[in-house]
């Protein structure tokens, strides 16, 4: 890929693979599940051309980054420390944190725990939320009301791995399509609110008739070949630490997010449709804009790559005094 280079850095006790492009103020692009650094392939060169040092890591457990054996090694707090260690490895005092999906969870937490290291925050799909009154596993069980819950399914060791790894390429096709803006809106609603609890993750998911413009066969090949090599356990372990996160964060001093903030989502994004944006819009004093892209599903930076790059660069140009 033009102008994108790769290397491994040491951070927080692990070797982390990063893809990077450009020079200037660091912009750390944090992927979600089941993504890789590759999900930012369009934003990396765009940010570099705009005068920034764009850096997209593979999170711990993903891709060419180390995959520790212990499940407890994958807490959001640990991943946040990984990102701070990445800034250290870059020799950067501060950076912009940009996160999608679970990457947004990480980005929000970096800003809360290490505010002095964060110059701005951009979240895609997952809005900021206060610490819930119950551990996430209990909260999700209550919200599921006896229906299938992706979060609860992921909590069971080995279950999702066996299903996803039986045919990795097919699994990714189904998952990417069913949560995209190309899928019928009623499918997303069914998968998140009406699917019987006894079904598996991929049951009743739909497949592309043909791949959409935002996902080529080569793109799917890259994702599939990587997950065929690594498996999904490291990636899924994030979810298996959410209750531990809840307990540990209750003992932490959490700073208010005062940095300039941008939120980007899709109108058909499951993470937007089935969550409440009000806590974010009413709490964050420097939330500059909520950008909702019509007809866009969960894979925002891929489905609407140009719109996301434009919104991101305009925000950075407005908010950063140094490049």
MARMARPA-997507 format. One record per residue (C-alpha): residue number from 1; residue in three letters; x, y, z. Coordinates in Angstrom, 3 decimals, m for minus. Layout:
[pt NUM,"ala",[X,Y,Z]] ...
END
This chain:
[pt 1,"unk",[0.000,0.000,0.000]] [pt 2,"unk",[1.369,3.387,m1.040]] [pt 3,"unk",[3.044,5.362,1.742]] [pt 4,"unk",[2.067,2.866,4.453]] [pt 5,"unk",[4.957,1.241,6.317]] [pt 6,"unk",[4.946,m1.477,8.949]] [pt 7,"unk",[7.005,m2.219,12.043]] [pt 8,"unk",[6.713,m3.638,15.525]] [pt 9,"unk",[7.196,m1.567,18.666]] [pt 10,"unk",[7.442,m2.556,22.317]] [pt 11,"unk",[4.624,m1.365,24.549]] [pt 12,"unk",[3.351,m2.446,27.950]] [pt 13,"unk",[5.237,m5.732,27.836]] [pt 14,"unk",[4.199,m6.856,24.345]] [pt 15,"unk",[5.348,m6.497,20.758]] [pt 16,"unk",[2.745,m4.472,18.850]] [pt 17,"unk",[2.480,m4.306,15.077]] [pt 18,"unk",[1.721,m0.868,13.667]] [pt 19,"unk",[1.005,0.486,10.207]] [pt 20,"unk",[1.885,4.131,9.758]] [pt 21,"unk",[1.992,6.919,7.211]] [pt 22,"unk",[2.998,10.559,7.188]] [pt 23,"unk",[4.650,12.937,9.625]] [pt 24,"unk",[3.288,15.417,12.124]] [pt 25,"unk",[0.960,15.247,15.095]] [pt 26,"unk",[0.220,11.579,15.917]] [pt 27,"unk",[m3.261,10.278,15.145]] [pt 28,"unk",[m3.730,6.803,16.612]] [pt 29,"unk",[m6.382,4.750,14.779]] [pt 30,"unk",[m7.741,1.964,16.990]] [pt 31,"unk",[m9.731,m0.799,15.285]] [pt 32,"unk",[m12.651,m2.855,16.568]] [pt 33,"unk",[m13.890,m6.458,16.283]] [pt 34,"unk",[m13.396,m8.363,14.038]] [pt 35,"unk",[m11.108,m5.848,12.398]] [pt 36,"unk",[m7.372,m5.200,12.125]] [pt 37,"unk",[m5.156,m2.204,11.398]] [pt 38,"unk",[m6.349,m2.816,7.821]] [pt 39,"unk",[m9.764,m1.300,8.517]] [pt 40,"unk",[m8.021,2.114,8.432]] [pt 41,"unk",[m6.369,1.500,5.049]] [pt 42,"unk",[m8.215,4.477,3.514]] [pt 43,"unk",[m7.701,6.899,6.404]] [pt 44,"unk",[m3.953,6.281,6.774]] [pt 45,"unk",[m2.923,7.861,3.445]] [pt 46,"unk",[m5.607,10.559,3.694]] [pt 47,"unk",[m4.353,11.694,7.103]] [pt 48,"unk",[m0.737,11.530,5.953]] [pt 49,"unk",[m1.524,13.734,2.970]] [pt 50,"unk",[m3.226,16.204,5.314]] [pt 51,"unk",[m0.059,16.534,7.378]] [pt 52,"unk",[m0.477,14.065,10.235]] [pt 53,"unk",[1.389,11.003,11.473]] [pt 54,"unk",[m1.303,8.353,11.156]] [pt 55,"unk",[m0.655,5.159,13.115]] [pt 56,"unk",[m2.927,2.099,13.088]] [pt 57,"unk",[m1.939,m0.716,15.459]] [pt 58,"unk",[m3.167,m4.257,15.618]] [pt 59,"unk",[m4.547,m4.427,19.160]] [pt 60,"unk",[m3.175,m7.108,21.480]] [pt 61,"unk",[m4.597,m10.450,20.416]] [pt 62,"unk",[m5.005,m9.357,16.808]] [pt 63,"unk",[m2.976,m9.717,13.639]] [pt 64,"unk",[0.784,m9.411,13.986]] [pt 65,"unk",[0.664,m8.125,17.573]] [pt 66,"unk",[1.409,m10.512,20.437]] [pt 67,"unk",[m1.397,m12.668,21.815]] [pt 68,"unk",[m0.823,m13.363,25.525]] [pt 69,"unk",[m2.324,m16.627,26.745]] [pt 70,"unk",[m4.054,m15.324,29.870]] [pt 71,"unk",[m7.627,m14.127,29.363]] [pt 72,"unk",[m7.137,m11.411,31.973]] [pt 73,"unk",[m4.412,m9.859,29.790]] [pt 74,"unk",[m7.081,m8.327,27.544]] [pt 75,"unk",[m8.840,m5.815,29.775]] [pt 76,"unk",[m9.724,m2.409,28.368]] [pt 77,"unk",[m7.435,m0.877,30.987]] [pt 78,"unk",[m4.537,m2.950,29.664]] [pt 79,"unk",[m5.344,m1.990,26.073]] [pt 80,"unk",[m5.482,1.681,27.064]] [pt 81,"unk",[m2.013,1.317,28.597]] [pt 82,"unk",[m0.867,m0.277,25.319]] [pt 83,"unk",[m1.883,2.882,23.452]] [pt 84,"unk",[m0.035,5.120,25.919]] [pt 85,"unk",[3.013,2.896,25.481]] [pt 86,"unk",[2.624,3.309,21.728]] [pt 87,"unk",[2.759,7.093,22.151]] [pt 88,"unk",[5.901,6.605,24.243]] [pt 89,"unk",[7.463,4.454,21.518]] [pt 90,"unk",[6.691,7.178,18.982]] [pt 91,"unk",[8.348,9.752,21.228]] [pt 92,"unk",[5.078,11.671,21.364]] [pt 93,"unk",[3.939,13.664,24.376]] [pt 94,"unk",[0.371,13.768,23.067]] [pt 95,"unk",[m1.720,12.280,20.304]] [pt 96,"unk",[m5.238,12.132,18.929]] [pt 97,"unk",[m7.029,8.879,19.727]] [pt 98,"unk",[m9.524,7.633,17.145]] [pt 99,"unk",[m11.426,4.431,17.865]] [pt 100,"unk",[m14.094,2.307,16.221]] [pt 101,"unk",[m16.250,m0.290,18.007]] [pt 102,"unk",[m14.143,m1.750,20.845]] [pt 103,"unk",[m11.452,0.675,19.723]] [pt 104,"unk",[m13.805,3.474,20.752]] [pt 105,"unk",[m14.054,1.925,24.231]] [pt 106,"unk",[m10.263,2.016,24.365]] [pt 107,"unk",[m10.052,5.586,23.042]] [pt 108,"unk",[m12.564,6.892,25.590]] [pt 109,"unk",[m10.655,5.186,28.405]] [pt 110,"unk",[m7.278,6.538,27.294]] [pt 111,"unk",[m8.764,10.043,27.466]] [pt 112,"unk",[m10.205,9.365,30.935]] [pt 113,"unk",[m7.161,7.716,32.505]] [pt 114,"unk",[m4.390,9.594,30.686]] [pt 115,"unk",[m5.881,13.012,29.839]] [pt 116,"unk",[m2.462,14.656,29.644]] [pt 117,"unk",[m1.550,12.369,26.711]] [pt 118,"unk",[m4.632,13.039,24.578]] [pt 119,"unk",[m5.076,16.130,22.413]] [pt 120,"unk",[m8.448,15.138,20.926]] [pt 121,"unk",[m10.836,12.176,20.796]] [pt 122,"unk",[m12.782,10.753,17.867]] [pt 123,"unk",[m15.163,7.838,18.381]] [pt 124,"unk",[m16.873,5.864,15.644]] [pt 125,"unk",[m20.031,3.859,16.372]] [pt 126,"unk",[m19.644,3.570,20.151]] [pt 127,"unk",[m20.692,6.636,22.135]] [pt 128,"unk",[m19.276,7.574,25.516]] [pt 129,"unk",[m21.257,6.146,28.409]] [pt 130,"unk",[m20.878,6.555,32.169]] [pt 131,"unk",[m19.975,3.539,34.292]] [pt 132,"unk",[m23.189,1.474,34.524]] [pt 133,"unk",[m24.763,0.637,37.893]] [pt 134,"unk",[m24.354,m3.107,37.291]] [pt 135,"unk",[m21.541,m5.269,35.876]] [pt 136,"unk",[m21.936,m5.453,32.076]] [pt 137,"unk",[m22.802,m9.170,32.051]] [pt 138,"unk",[m25.738,m8.551,34.395]] [pt 139,"unk",[m26.836,m5.441,32.540]] [pt 140,"unk",[m26.789,m7.153,29.138]] [pt 141,"unk",[m28.645,m10.197,30.478]] [pt 142,"unk",[m31.386,m7.911,31.763]] [pt 143,"unk",[m31.565,m5.993,28.474]] [pt 144,"unk",[m31.627,m9.160,26.334]] [pt 145,"unk",[m34.939,m10.217,27.911]] [pt 146,"unk",[m34.360,m13.871,27.092]] [pt 147,"unk",[m33.253,m13.262,23.493]] [pt 148,"unk",[m29.888,m13.967,21.879]] [pt 149,"unk",[m27.121,m11.642,23.057]] [pt 150,"unk",[m23.882,m11.397,21.116]] [pt 151,"unk",[m22.100,m10.186,24.246]] [pt 152,"unk",[m23.320,m13.123,26.340]] [pt 153,"unk",[m22.386,m15.535,23.547]] [pt 154,"unk",[m18.845,m14.136,23.413]] [pt 155,"unk",[m18.430,m14.633,27.171]] [pt 156,"unk",[m18.477,m18.422,26.857]] [pt 157,"unk",[m14.884,m19.625,26.327]] [pt 158,"unk",[m14.368,m21.513,23.086]] [pt 159,"unk",[m17.958,m21.293,21.852]] [pt 160,"unk",[m17.638,m18.373,19.440]] [pt 161,"unk",[m14.145,m19.494,18.439]] [pt 162,"unk",[m15.419,m22.898,17.290]] [pt 163,"unk",[m18.188,m21.354,15.221]] [pt 164,"unk",[m16.145,m18.549,13.656]] [pt 165,"unk",[m13.093,m20.693,12.920]] [pt 166,"unk",[m15.033,m23.505,11.212]] [pt 167,"unk",[m14.987,m21.424,8.002]] [pt 168,"unk",[m13.255,m18.125,8.663]] [pt 169,"unk",[m13.921,m16.517,5.296]] [pt 170,"unk",[m17.620,m17.350,5.380]] [pt 171,"unk",[m17.887,m16.197,9.000]] [pt 172,"unk",[m16.396,m12.820,8.157]] [pt 173,"unk",[m18.605,m12.402,5.082]] [pt 174,"unk",[m21.740,m13.087,7.111]] [pt 175,"unk",[m20.691,m10.868,10.004]] [pt 176,"unk",[m19.573,m7.964,7.834]] [pt 177,"unk",[m22.684,m8.040,5.664]] [pt 178,"unk",[m25.258,m8.484,8.410]] [pt 179,"unk",[m24.015,m5.475,10.384]] [pt 180,"unk",[m23.495,m3.256,7.331]] [pt 181,"unk",[m25.751,m0.674,5.766]] [pt 182,"unk",[m26.201,m3.046,2.818]] [pt 183,"unk",[m28.224,m5.458,4.950]] [pt 184,"unk",[m31.989,m4.942,5.372]] [pt 185,"unk",[m32.632,m2.768,8.468]] [pt 186,"unk",[m35.070,m5.356,9.768]] [pt 187,"unk",[m32.253,m7.948,9.812]] [pt 188,"unk",[m30.146,m5.828,12.160]] [pt 189,"unk",[m33.149,m5.236,14.424]] [pt 190,"unk",[m33.883,m8.966,14.498]] [pt 191,"unk",[m30.275,m9.927,15.248]] [pt 192,"unk",[m30.092,m7.545,18.206]] [pt 193,"unk",[m33.593,m7.672,19.651]] [pt 194,"unk",[m35.531,m10.648,18.292]] [pt 195,"unk",[m33.199,m13.586,17.695]] [pt 196,"unk",[m34.005,m16.676,19.818]] [pt 197,"unk",[m31.495,m17.304,22.598]] [pt 198,"unk",[m30.809,m20.907,21.589]] [pt 199,"unk",[m29.319,m19.935,18.206]] [pt 200,"unk",[m25.638,m19.405,17.457]] [pt 201,"unk",[m23.917,m16.206,16.376]] [pt 202,"unk",[m24.047,m16.783,12.614]] [pt 203,"unk",[m27.501,m18.372,12.563]] [pt 204,"unk",[m29.928,m16.237,10.539]] [pt 205,"unk",[m27.179,m13.892,9.391]] [pt 206,"unk",[m27.261,m13.110,5.671]] [pt 207,"unk",[m24.521,m13.106,3.056]] [pt 208,"unk",[m23.656,m10.660,0.311]] [pt 209,"unk",[m25.078,m11.552,m3.103]] [pt 210,"unk",[m21.898,m9.907,m4.321]] [pt 211,"unk",[m19.319,m7.925,m2.397]] [pt 212,"unk",[m20.099,m4.203,m2.055]] [pt 213,"unk",[m17.759,m1.497,m3.373]] [pt 214,"unk",[m16.296,m0.925,0.097]] [pt 215,"unk",[m15.105,m4.553,0.460]] [pt 216,"unk",[m13.134,m6.267,m2.293]] [pt 217,"unk",[m12.159,m9.915,m2.564]] [pt 218,"unk",[m8.595,m8.855,m1.740]] [pt 219,"unk",[m9.827,m7.087,1.412]] [pt 220,"unk",[m11.739,m10.159,2.528]] [pt 221,"unk",[m8.720,m12.332,1.727]] [pt 222,"unk",[m6.540,m10.189,4.000]] [pt 223,"unk",[m8.935,m10.429,6.929]] [pt 224,"unk",[m9.577,m14.143,6.412]] [pt 225,"unk",[m5.944,m15.171,6.009]] [pt 226,"unk",[m5.001,m13.249,9.145]] [pt 227,"unk",[m7.741,m14.767,11.320]] [pt 228,"unk",[m7.032,m18.221,9.898]] [pt 229,"unk",[m3.522,m17.795,11.287]] [pt 230,"unk",[m4.371,m16.193,14.640]] [pt 231,"unk",[m7.812,m17.535,15.486]] [pt 232,"unk",[m10.339,m15.392,17.352]] [pt 233,"unk",[m9.576,m16.055,21.031]] [pt 234,"unk",[m7.363,m13.029,21.562]] [pt 235,"unk",[m9.924,m10.780,19.928]] [pt 236,"unk",[m12.839,m12.200,21.923]] [pt 237,"unk",[m11.022,m11.917,25.236]] [pt 238,"unk",[m11.816,m8.196,25.316]] [pt 239,"unk",[m15.448,m9.043,26.003]] [pt 240,"unk",[m14.494,m11.574,28.671]] [pt 241,"unk",[m12.883,m8.802,30.705]] [pt 242,"unk",[m15.768,m6.322,30.786]] [pt 243,"unk",[m16.882,m7.276,34.290]] [pt 244,"unk",[m13.275,m7.019,35.479]] [pt 245,"unk",[m13.075,m3.594,33.828]] [pt 246,"unk",[m16.230,m2.547,35.654]] [pt 247,"unk",[m14.774,m3.550,39.014]] [pt 248,"unk",[m11.348,m2.023,38.444]] [pt 249,"unk",[m12.691,1.238,37.028]] [pt 250,"unk",[m14.796,1.655,40.136]] [pt 251,"unk",[m11.509,2.045,42.009]] [pt 252,"unk",[m9.916,4.488,39.552]] [pt 253,"unk",[m9.909,8.268,39.419]] [pt 254,"unk",[m11.655,8.968,36.121]] [pt 255,"unk",[m11.004,12.379,34.585]] [pt 256,"unk",[m13.811,14.155,32.727]] [pt 257,"unk",[m13.237,14.217,28.977]] [pt 258,"unk",[m12.510,17.870,28.278]] [pt 259,"unk",[m10.601,17.452,25.022]] [pt 260,"unk",[m12.225,18.373,21.694]] [pt 261,"unk",[m14.347,15.400,20.685]] [pt 262,"unk",[m16.031,14.152,17.515]] [pt 263,"unk",[m18.508,11.297,17.129]] [pt 264,"unk",[m19.197,9.569,13.805]] [pt 265,"unk",[m21.762,6.834,13.229]] [pt 266,"unk",[m24.227,5.520,10.693]] [pt 267,"unk",[m27.985,5.833,10.800]] [pt 268,"unk",[m28.174,2.051,10.305]] [pt 269,"unk",[m25.297,1.292,12.685]] [pt 270,"unk",[m26.366,m1.272,15.288]] [pt 271,"unk",[m24.204,0.420,17.909]] [pt 272,"unk",[m26.013,3.710,17.312]] [pt 273,"unk",[m29.559,2.377,16.878]] [pt 274,"unk",[m29.535,0.358,20.078]] [pt 275,"unk",[m27.720,2.780,22.373]] [pt 276,"unk",[m28.427,6.144,23.936]] [pt 277,"unk",[m26.357,9.083,22.717]] [pt 278,"unk",[m27.782,11.458,25.327]] [pt 279,"unk",[m25.205,10.767,28.083]] [pt 280,"unk",[m22.455,11.711,25.630]] [pt 281,"unk",[m24.148,14.773,24.155]] [pt 282,"unk",[m25.215,16.048,27.577]] [pt 283,"unk",[m21.965,15.323,29.440]] [pt 284,"unk",[m18.991,16.046,27.182]] [pt 285,"unk",[m18.537,19.833,27.119]] [pt 286,"unk",[m16.321,19.910,24.046]] [pt 287,"unk",[m18.215,17.485,21.828]] [pt 288,"unk",[m17.988,19.446,18.596]] [pt 289,"unk",[m20.300,17.417,16.384]] [pt 290,"unk",[m22.261,14.199,16.045]] [pt 291,"unk",[m21.989,13.052,12.424]] [pt 292,"unk",[m24.556,10.423,11.412]] [pt 293,"unk",[m24.076,9.113,7.880]] [pt 294,"unk",[m27.362,8.174,6.156]] [pt 295,"unk",[m27.722,4.505,5.259]] [pt 296,"unk",[m24.373,3.597,6.779]] [pt 297,"unk",[m24.037,0.513,8.947]] [pt 298,"unk",[m21.500,m0.471,11.575]] [pt 299,"unk",[m18.326,m0.519,9.459]] [pt 300,"unk",[m18.298,3.257,9.161]] [pt 301,"unk",[m14.696,3.913,8.140]] [pt 302,"unk",[m14.951,1.282,5.398]] [pt 303,"unk",[m18.521,1.805,4.180]] [pt 304,"unk",[m18.077,5.597,3.981]] [pt 305,"unk",[m14.308,5.916,3.862]] [pt 306,"unk",[m14.165,9.300,2.110]] [pt 307,"unk",[m16.821,10.896,4.320]] [pt 308,"unk",[m15.065,9.655,7.463]] [pt 309,"unk",[m11.661,10.866,6.280]] [pt 310,"unk",[m13.101,14.280,5.404]] [pt 311,"unk",[m14.905,14.674,8.736]] [pt 312,"unk",[m11.821,13.545,10.628]] [pt 313,"unk",[m9.423,15.867,8.817]] [pt 314,"unk",[m11.734,18.890,9.072]] [pt 315,"unk",[m12.070,18.273,12.813]] [pt 316,"unk",[m8.317,17.950,13.288]] [pt 317,"unk",[m7.565,21.051,11.238]] [pt 318,"unk",[m10.015,23.030,13.333]] [pt 319,"unk",[m8.915,21.751,16.740]] [pt 320,"unk",[m5.166,21.203,16.577]] [pt 321,"unk",[m2.843,24.156,16.728]] [pt 322,"unk",[0.177,22.001,16.000]] [pt 323,"unk",[0.492,19.533,13.168]] 
END
